Amino acid sequence: MDVLPLAHGALGPWDELIFLSVSAIFLVMMAVSWLTSRNLDPEDDNPTAESAPDAPDADHFQLK
């Protein structure tokens, strides 16, 4: 049984069509992600010293 290798050009014009459709799907997904992230409030990943507690957490131990 011969297996047809799916190298570039083996499918004729269909390989370019598949490549372009995958690229278009990727670009649409990135655009939707970008548009939805624009409407979100920015999260404060780095708390300031005012919001940080003075006492150390019970999960953390000071190395000596």
PyMOL Python script that loads the backbone (N, CA, C, O; Angstrom):
from pymol import cmd

cmd.read_pdbstr("""\
ATOM      1  N   MET A   1       0.844  -1.168   0.000  1.00  0.00           N
ATOM      2  CA  MET A   1       0.000   0.000   0.000  1.00  0.00           C
ATOM      3  C   MET A   1       0.890   1.233   0.000  1.00  0.00           C
ATOM      4  O   MET A   1       1.699   1.422   0.909  1.00  0.00           O
ATOM      5  N   ASP A   2       0.743   2.065  -1.013  1.00  0.00           N
ATOM      6  CA  ASP A   2       1.511   3.306  -1.105  1.00  0.00           C
ATOM      7  C   ASP A   2       0.835   4.389  -0.282  1.00  0.00           C
ATOM      8  O   ASP A   2      -0.385   4.551  -0.308  1.00  0.00           O
ATOM      9  N   VAL A   3       1.662   5.125   0.448  1.00  0.00           N
ATOM     10  CA  VAL A   3       1.166   6.238   1.241  1.00  0.00           C
ATOM     11  C   VAL A   3       1.617   7.519   0.559  1.00  0.00           C
ATOM     12  O   VAL A   3       2.803   7.709   0.289  1.00  0.00           O
ATOM     13  N   LEU A   4       0.660   8.390   0.284  1.00  0.00           N
ATOM     14  CA  LEU A   4       0.964   9.654  -0.366  1.00  0.00           C
ATOM     15  C   LEU A   4       1.518  10.628   0.669  1.00  0.00           C
ATOM     16  O   LEU A   4       0.810  10.982   1.612  1.00  0.00           O
ATOM     17  N   PRO A   5       2.762  11.068   0.517  1.00  0.00           N
ATOM     18  CA  PRO A   5       3.301  12.033   1.485  1.00  0.00           C
ATOM     19  C   PRO A   5       2.649  13.394   1.272  1.00  0.00           C
ATOM     20  O   PRO A   5       2.424  13.828   0.142  1.00  0.00           O
ATOM     21  N   LEU A   6       2.353  14.054   2.387  1.00  0.00           N
ATOM     22  CA  LEU A   6       1.704  15.362   2.309  1.00  0.00           C
ATOM     23  C   LEU A   6       2.730  16.473   2.467  1.00  0.00           C
ATOM     24  O   LEU A   6       2.639  17.302   3.373  1.00  0.00           O
ATOM     25  N   ALA A   7       3.701  16.472   1.575  1.00  0.00           N
ATOM     26  CA  ALA A   7       4.712  17.534   1.580  1.00  0.00           C
ATOM     27  C   ALA A   7       4.149  18.749   0.849  1.00  0.00           C
ATOM     28  O   ALA A   7       3.073  18.690   0.253  1.00  0.00           O
ATOM     29  N   HIS A   8       4.895  19.851   0.906  1.00  0.00           N
ATOM     30  CA  HIS A   8       4.452  21.071   0.244  1.00  0.00           C
ATOM     31  C   HIS A   8       4.294  20.812  -1.253  1.00  0.00           C
ATOM     32  O   HIS A   8       5.217  20.334  -1.912  1.00  0.00           O
ATOM     33  N   GLY A   9       3.138  21.127  -1.765  1.00  0.00           N
ATOM     34  CA  GLY A   9       2.870  20.973  -3.184  1.00  0.00           C
ATOM     35  C   GLY A   9       2.224  19.651  -3.551  1.00  0.00           C
ATOM     36  O   GLY A   9       1.792  19.480  -4.691  1.00  0.00           O
ATOM     37  N   ALA A  10       2.146  18.710  -2.620  1.00  0.00           N
ATOM     38  CA  ALA A  10       1.576  17.407  -2.936  1.00  0.00           C
ATOM     39  C   ALA A  10       0.072  17.482  -3.132  1.00  0.00           C
ATOM     40  O   ALA A  10      -0.503  16.647  -3.830  1.00  0.00           O
ATOM     41  N   LEU A  11      -0.572  18.468  -2.527  1.00  0.00           N
ATOM     42  CA  LEU A  11      -2.019  18.606  -2.653  1.00  0.00           C
ATOM     43  C   LEU A  11      -2.425  19.585  -3.749  1.00  0.00           C
ATOM     44  O   LEU A  11      -3.610  19.859  -3.937  1.00  0.00           O
ATOM     45  N   GLY A  12      -1.442  20.106  -4.466  1.00  0.00           N
ATOM     46  CA  GLY A  12      -1.754  21.067  -5.517  1.00  0.00           C
ATOM     47  C   GLY A  12      -2.153  22.400  -4.909  1.00  0.00           C
ATOM     48  O   GLY A  12      -1.508  22.869  -3.971  1.00  0.00           O
ATOM     49  N   PRO A  13      -3.206  23.015  -5.430  1.00  0.00           N
ATOM     50  CA  PRO A  13      -3.626  24.315  -4.889  1.00  0.00           C
ATOM     51  C   PRO A  13      -4.277  24.202  -3.507  1.00  0.00           C
ATOM     52  O   PRO A  13      -4.466  25.213  -2.832  1.00  0.00           O
ATOM     53  N   TRP A  14      -4.616  22.995  -3.085  1.00  0.00           N
ATOM     54  CA  TRP A  14      -5.306  22.822  -1.806  1.00  0.00           C
ATOM     55  C   TRP A  14      -4.392  23.102  -0.618  1.00  0.00           C
ATOM     56  O   TRP A  14      -4.877  23.537   0.427  1.00  0.00           O
ATOM     57  N   ASP A  15      -3.088  22.868  -0.743  1.00  0.00           N
ATOM     58  CA  ASP A  15      -2.217  23.129   0.404  1.00  0.00           C
ATOM     59  C   ASP A  15      -2.118  24.619   0.706  1.00  0.00           C
ATOM     60  O   ASP A  15      -2.044  25.005   1.873  1.00  0.00           O
ATOM     61  N   GLU A  16      -2.114  25.470  -0.334  1.00  0.00           N
ATOM     62  CA  GLU A  16      -2.123  26.897  -0.095  1.00  0.00           C
ATOM     63  C   GLU A  16      -3.460  27.335   0.507  1.00  0.00           C
ATOM     64  O   GLU A  16      -3.489  28.214   1.368  1.00  0.00           O
ATOM     65  N   LEU A  17      -4.555  26.738   0.067  1.00  0.00           N
ATOM     66  CA  LEU A  17      -5.866  27.074   0.600  1.00  0.00           C
ATOM     67  C   LEU A  17      -5.962  26.677   2.080  1.00  0.00           C
ATOM     68  O   LEU A  17      -6.511  27.429   2.885  1.00  0.00           O
ATOM     69  N   ILE A  18      -5.441  25.519   2.437  1.00  0.00           N
ATOM     70  CA  ILE A  18      -5.437  25.070   3.834  1.00  0.00           C
ATOM     71  C   ILE A  18      -4.570  26.006   4.674  1.00  0.00           C
ATOM     72  O   ILE A  18      -4.971  26.403   5.768  1.00  0.00           O
ATOM     73  N   PHE A  19      -3.398  26.357   4.177  1.00  0.00           N
ATOM     74  CA  PHE A  19      -2.507  27.259   4.907  1.00  0.00           C
ATOM     75  C   PHE A  19      -3.155  28.612   5.128  1.00  0.00           C
ATOM     76  O   PHE A  19      -3.101  29.151   6.233  1.00  0.00           O
ATOM     77  N   LEU A  20      -3.767  29.168   4.091  1.00  0.00           N
ATOM     78  CA  LEU A  20      -4.407  30.474   4.214  1.00  0.00           C
ATOM     79  C   LEU A  20      -5.611  30.432   5.147  1.00  0.00           C
ATOM     80  O   LEU A  20      -5.855  31.391   5.879  1.00  0.00           O
ATOM     81  N   SER A  21      -6.366  29.339   5.133  1.00  0.00           N
ATOM     82  CA  SER A  21      -7.520  29.257   6.019  1.00  0.00           C
ATOM     83  C   SER A  21      -7.088  29.125   7.477  1.00  0.00           C
ATOM     84  O   SER A  21      -7.720  29.708   8.358  1.00  0.00           O
ATOM     85  N   VAL A  22      -6.023  28.368   7.749  1.00  0.00           N
ATOM     86  CA  VAL A  22      -5.509  28.274   9.113  1.00  0.00           C
ATOM     87  C   VAL A  22      -4.971  29.628   9.563  1.00  0.00           C
ATOM     88  O   VAL A  22      -5.177  30.021  10.711  1.00  0.00           O
ATOM     89  N   SER A  23      -4.294  30.334   8.690  1.00  0.00           N
ATOM     90  CA  SER A  23      -3.796  31.671   9.022  1.00  0.00           C
ATOM     91  C   SER A  23      -4.942  32.636   9.296  1.00  0.00           C
ATOM     92  O   SER A  23      -4.862  33.440  10.224  1.00  0.00           O
ATOM     93  N   ALA A  24      -5.998  32.568   8.507  1.00  0.00           N
ATOM     94  CA  ALA A  24      -7.145  33.455   8.700  1.00  0.00           C
ATOM     95  C   ALA A  24      -7.849  33.142  10.019  1.00  0.00           C
ATOM     96  O   ALA A  24      -8.255  34.061  10.730  1.00  0.00           O
ATOM     97  N   ILE A  25      -7.998  31.875  10.352  1.00  0.00           N
ATOM     98  CA  ILE A  25      -8.615  31.499  11.624  1.00  0.00           C
ATOM     99  C   ILE A  25      -7.779  32.023  12.784  1.00  0.00           C
ATOM    100  O   ILE A  25      -8.327  32.542  13.756  1.00  0.00           O
ATOM    101  N   PHE A  26      -6.460  31.893  12.695  1.00  0.00           N
ATOM    102  CA  PHE A  26      -5.572  32.394  13.741  1.00  0.00           C
ATOM    103  C   PHE A  26      -5.714  33.900  13.906  1.00  0.00           C
ATOM    104  O   PHE A  26      -5.808  34.392  15.031  1.00  0.00           O
ATOM    105  N   LEU A  27      -5.731  34.633  12.803  1.00  0.00           N
ATOM    106  CA  LEU A  27      -5.855  36.089  12.877  1.00  0.00           C
ATOM    107  C   LEU A  27      -7.204  36.518  13.454  1.00  0.00           C
ATOM    108  O   LEU A  27      -7.265  37.491  14.206  1.00  0.00           O
ATOM    109  N   VAL A  28      -8.273  35.821  13.121  1.00  0.00           N
ATOM    110  CA  VAL A  28      -9.588  36.136  13.670  1.00  0.00           C
ATOM    111  C   VAL A  28      -9.605  35.872  15.176  1.00  0.00           C
ATOM    112  O   VAL A  28     -10.147  36.674  15.937  1.00  0.00           O
ATOM    113  N   MET A  29      -9.017  34.757  15.610  1.00  0.00           N
ATOM    114  CA  MET A  29      -8.969  34.451  17.041  1.00  0.00           C
ATOM    115  C   MET A  29      -8.153  35.497  17.799  1.00  0.00           C
ATOM    116  O   MET A  29      -8.536  35.896  18.899  1.00  0.00           O
ATOM    117  N   MET A  30      -7.038  35.944  17.229  1.00  0.00           N
ATOM    118  CA  MET A  30      -6.229  36.961  17.873  1.00  0.00           C
ATOM    119  C   MET A  30      -6.977  38.297  17.941  1.00  0.00           C
ATOM    120  O   MET A  30      -6.879  39.006  18.942  1.00  0.00           O
ATOM    121  N   ALA A  31      -7.708  38.641  16.908  1.00  0.00           N
ATOM    122  CA  ALA A  31      -8.474  39.888  16.896  1.00  0.00           C
ATOM    123  C   ALA A  31      -9.585  39.842  17.941  1.00  0.00           C
ATOM    124  O   ALA A  31      -9.807  40.830  18.640  1.00  0.00           O
ATOM    125  N   VAL A  32     -10.278  38.729  18.060  1.00  0.00           N
ATOM    126  CA  VAL A  32     -11.334  38.597  19.067  1.00  0.00           C
ATOM    127  C   VAL A  32     -10.732  38.679  20.461  1.00  0.00           C
ATOM    128  O   VAL A  32     -11.304  39.329  21.336  1.00  0.00           O
ATOM    129  N   SER A  33      -9.595  38.039  20.686  1.00  0.00           N
ATOM    130  CA  SER A  33      -8.933  38.094  21.986  1.00  0.00           C
ATOM    131  C   SER A  33      -8.508  39.520  22.314  1.00  0.00           C
ATOM    132  O   SER A  33      -8.667  39.968  23.449  1.00  0.00           O
ATOM    133  N   TRP A  34      -7.982  40.221  21.353  1.00  0.00           N
ATOM    134  CA  TRP A  34      -7.540  41.597  21.573  1.00  0.00           C
ATOM    135  C   TRP A  34      -8.728  42.505  21.871  1.00  0.00           C
ATOM    136  O   TRP A  34      -8.648  43.355  22.758  1.00  0.00           O
ATOM    137  N   LEU A  35      -9.827  42.336  21.141  1.00  0.00           N
ATOM    138  CA  LEU A  35     -11.003  43.180  21.358  1.00  0.00           C
ATOM    139  C   LEU A  35     -11.632  42.911  22.719  1.00  0.00           C
ATOM    140  O   LEU A  35     -12.077  43.848  23.382  1.00  0.00           O
ATOM    141  N   THR A  36     -11.679  41.669  23.144  1.00  0.00           N
ATOM    142  CA  THR A  36     -12.261  41.378  24.453  1.00  0.00           C
ATOM    143  C   THR A  36     -11.355  41.836  25.586  1.00  0.00           C
ATOM    144  O   THR A  36     -11.848  42.232  26.642  1.00  0.00           O
ATOM    145  N   SER A  37     -10.044  41.792  25.389  1.00  0.00           N
ATOM    146  CA  SER A  37      -9.135  42.222  26.453  1.00  0.00           C
ATOM    147  C   SER A  37      -9.120  43.735  26.606  1.00  0.00           C
ATOM    148  O   SER A  37      -8.760  44.236  27.671  1.00  0.00           O
ATOM    149  N   ARG A  38      -9.494  44.460  25.591  1.00  0.00           N
ATOM    150  CA  ARG A  38      -9.543  45.923  25.682  1.00  0.00           C
ATOM    151  C   ARG A  38     -10.631  46.379  26.632  1.00  0.00           C
ATOM    152  O   ARG A  38     -10.514  47.453  27.223  1.00  0.00           O
ATOM    153  N   ASN A  39     -11.689  45.592  26.798  1.00  0.00           N
ATOM    154  CA  ASN A  39     -12.822  45.977  27.633  1.00  0.00           C
ATOM    155  C   ASN A  39     -12.650  45.548  29.086  1.00  0.00           C
ATOM    156  O   ASN A  39     -13.490  45.888  29.920  1.00  0.00           O
ATOM    157  N   LEU A  40     -11.600  44.817  29.413  1.00  0.00           N
ATOM    158  CA  LEU A  40     -11.386  44.353  30.778  1.00  0.00           C
ATOM    159  C   LEU A  40     -10.622  45.392  31.584  1.00  0.00           C
ATOM    160  O   LEU A  40      -9.811  46.144  31.045  1.00  0.00           O
ATOM    161  N   ASP A  41     -10.892  45.420  32.881  1.00  0.00           N
ATOM    162  CA  ASP A  41     -10.137  46.290  33.771  1.00  0.00           C
ATOM    163  C   ASP A  41      -8.763  45.678  34.004  1.00  0.00           C
ATOM    164  O   ASP A  41      -8.643  44.458  34.123  1.00  0.00           O
ATOM    165  N   PRO A  42      -7.724  46.508  34.070  1.00  0.00           N
ATOM    166  CA  PRO A  42      -6.395  45.959  34.330  1.00  0.00           C
ATOM    167  C   PRO A  42      -6.318  45.430  35.756  1.00  0.00           C
ATOM    168  O   PRO A  42      -6.809  46.058  36.694  1.00  0.00           O
ATOM    169  N   GLU A  43      -5.696  44.271  35.902  1.00  0.00           N
ATOM    170  CA  GLU A  43      -5.538  43.673  37.218  1.00  0.00           C
ATOM    171  C   GLU A  43      -4.266  44.205  37.862  1.00  0.00           C
ATOM    172  O   GLU A  43      -3.271  44.454  37.182  1.00  0.00           O
ATOM    173  N   ASP A  44      -4.308  44.376  39.167  1.00  0.00           N
ATOM    174  CA  ASP A  44      -3.150  44.864  39.895  1.00  0.00           C
ATOM    175  C   ASP A  44      -2.328  43.663  40.350  1.00  0.00           C
ATOM    176  O   ASP A  44      -2.569  43.109  41.423  1.00  0.00           O
ATOM    177  N   ASP A  45      -1.362  43.267  39.534  1.00  0.00           N
ATOM    178  CA  ASP A  45      -0.533  42.109  39.856  1.00  0.00           C
ATOM    179  C   ASP A  45       0.526  42.440  40.894  1.00  0.00           C
ATOM    180  O   ASP A  45       0.958  41.560  41.638  1.00  0.00           O
ATOM    181  N   ASN A  46       0.949  43.693  40.954  1.00  0.00           N
ATOM    182  CA  ASN A  46       1.978  44.116  41.901  1.00  0.00           C
ATOM    183  C   ASN A  46       1.352  45.020  42.954  1.00  0.00           C
ATOM    184  O   ASN A  46       1.193  46.219  42.724  1.00  0.00           O
ATOM    185  N   PRO A  47       0.997  44.461  44.100  1.00  0.00           N
ATOM    186  CA  PRO A  47       0.376  45.309  45.119  1.00  0.00           C
ATOM    187  C   PRO A  47       1.380  46.307  45.671  1.00  0.00           C
ATOM    188  O   PRO A  47       2.577  46.031  45.759  1.00  0.00           O
ATOM    189  N   THR A  48       0.872  47.453  46.033  1.00  0.00           N
ATOM    190  CA  THR A  48       1.743  48.483  46.592  1.00  0.00           C
ATOM    191  C   THR A  48       2.061  48.155  48.040  1.00  0.00           C
ATOM    192  O   THR A  48       1.481  47.232  48.611  1.00  0.00           O
ATOM    193  N   ALA A  49       2.983  48.908  48.639  1.00  0.00           N
ATOM    194  CA  ALA A  49       3.379  48.669  50.024  1.00  0.00           C
ATOM    195  C   ALA A  49       2.230  48.955  50.981  1.00  0.00           C
ATOM    196  O   ALA A  49       2.178  48.386  52.071  1.00  0.00           O
ATOM    197  N   GLU A  50       1.305  49.833  50.585  1.00  0.00           N
ATOM    198  CA  GLU A  50       0.180  50.158  51.444  1.00  0.00           C
ATOM    199  C   GLU A  50      -0.768  48.986  51.603  1.00  0.00           C
ATOM    200  O   GLU A  50      -1.344  48.791  52.673  1.00  0.00           O
ATOM    201  N   SER A  51      -0.934  48.201  50.540  1.00  0.00           N
ATOM    202  CA  SER A  51      -1.862  47.079  50.603  1.00  0.00           C
ATOM    203  C   SER A  51      -1.200  45.793  51.084  1.00  0.00           C
ATOM    204  O   SER A  51      -1.896  44.824  51.385  1.00  0.00           O
ATOM    205  N   ALA A  52       0.126  45.765  51.163  1.00  0.00           N
ATOM    206  CA  ALA A  52       0.821  44.563  51.625  1.00  0.00           C
ATOM    207  C   ALA A  52       0.761  44.494  53.148  1.00  0.00           C
ATOM    208  O   ALA A  52       0.952  45.512  53.814  1.00  0.00           O
ATOM    209  N   PRO A  53       0.503  43.327  53.708  1.00  0.00           N
ATOM    210  CA  PRO A  53       0.434  43.213  55.161  1.00  0.00           C
ATOM    211  C   PRO A  53       1.822  43.331  55.787  1.00  0.00           C
ATOM    212  O   PRO A  53       2.828  42.978  55.172  1.00  0.00           O
ATOM    213  N   ASP A  54       1.857  43.839  57.036  1.00  0.00           N
ATOM    214  CA  ASP A  54       3.121  43.987  57.750  1.00  0.00           C
ATOM    215  C   ASP A  54       3.628  42.656  58.288  1.00  0.00           C
ATOM    216  O   ASP A  54       4.832  42.401  58.284  1.00  0.00           O
ATOM    217  N   ALA A  55       2.720  41.813  58.748  1.00  0.00           N
ATOM    218  CA  ALA A  55       3.118  40.522  59.317  1.00  0.00           C
ATOM    219  C   ALA A  55       3.382  39.525  58.189  1.00  0.00           C
ATOM    220  O   ALA A  55       2.684  39.548  57.175  1.00  0.00           O
ATOM    221  N   PRO A  56       4.379  38.651  58.348  1.00  0.00           N
ATOM    222  CA  PRO A  56       4.642  37.655  57.307  1.00  0.00           C
ATOM    223  C   PRO A  56       3.520  36.625  57.258  1.00  0.00           C
ATOM    224  O   PRO A  56       2.855  36.353  58.258  1.00  0.00           O
ATOM    225  N   ASP A  57       3.329  36.066  56.080  1.00  0.00           N
ATOM    226  CA  ASP A  57       2.298  35.044  55.913  1.00  0.00           C
ATOM    227  C   ASP A  57       2.701  33.778  56.656  1.00  0.00           C
ATOM    228  O   ASP A  57       3.883  33.525  56.892  1.00  0.00           O
ATOM    229  N   ALA A  58       1.692  32.986  57.020  1.00  0.00           N
ATOM    230  CA  ALA A  58       1.980  31.712  57.690  1.00  0.00           C
ATOM    231  C   ALA A  58       2.594  30.715  56.719  1.00  0.00           C
ATOM    232  O   ALA A  58       3.210  29.737  57.144  1.00  0.00           O
ATOM    233  N   ASP A  59       2.432  30.952  55.407  1.00  0.00           N
ATOM    234  CA  ASP A  59       2.964  30.019  54.408  1.00  0.00           C
ATOM    235  C   ASP A  59       4.441  30.284  54.127  1.00  0.00           C
ATOM    236  O   ASP A  59       5.116  29.431  53.551  1.00  0.00           O
ATOM    237  N   HIS A  60       4.949  31.439  54.519  1.00  0.00           N
ATOM    238  CA  HIS A  60       6.327  31.798  54.202  1.00  0.00           C
ATOM    239  C   HIS A  60       7.168  31.849  55.484  1.00  0.00           C
ATOM    240  O   HIS A  60       6.712  32.308  56.531  1.00  0.00           O
ATOM    241  N   PHE A  61       8.369  31.377  55.370  1.00  0.00           N
ATOM    242  CA  PHE A  61       9.294  31.369  56.511  1.00  0.00           C
ATOM    243  C   PHE A  61      10.529  32.156  56.147  1.00  0.00           C
ATOM    244  O   PHE A  61      11.009  32.084  55.016  1.00  0.00           O
ATOM    245  N   GLN A  62      11.037  32.896  57.083  1.00  0.00           N
ATOM    246  CA  GLN A  62      12.231  33.695  56.855  1.00  0.00           C
ATOM    247  C   GLN A  62      13.468  32.806  56.947  1.00  0.00           C
ATOM    248  O   GLN A  62      13.632  32.077  57.925  1.00  0.00           O
ATOM    249  N   LEU A  63      14.333  32.859  55.949  1.00  0.00           N
ATOM    250  CA  LEU A  63      15.559  32.075  55.947  1.00  0.00           C
ATOM    251  C   LEU A  63      16.598  32.760  56.808  1.00  0.00           C
ATOM    252  O   LEU A  63      16.717  33.985  56.785  1.00  0.00           O
ATOM    253  N   LYS A  64      17.354  31.980  57.571  1.00  0.00           N
ATOM    254  CA  LYS A  64      18.391  32.546  58.446  1.00  0.00           C
ATOM    255  C   LYS A  64      19.743  32.034  58.055  1.00  0.00           C
ATOM    256  O   LYS A  64      20.744  32.396  58.674  1.00  0.00           O
TER     257      LYS A  64
END
""", "prot")
cmd.dss("prot")
cmd.show_as("cartoon", "prot")
cmd.util.cbc("prot")
cmd.orient("prot")
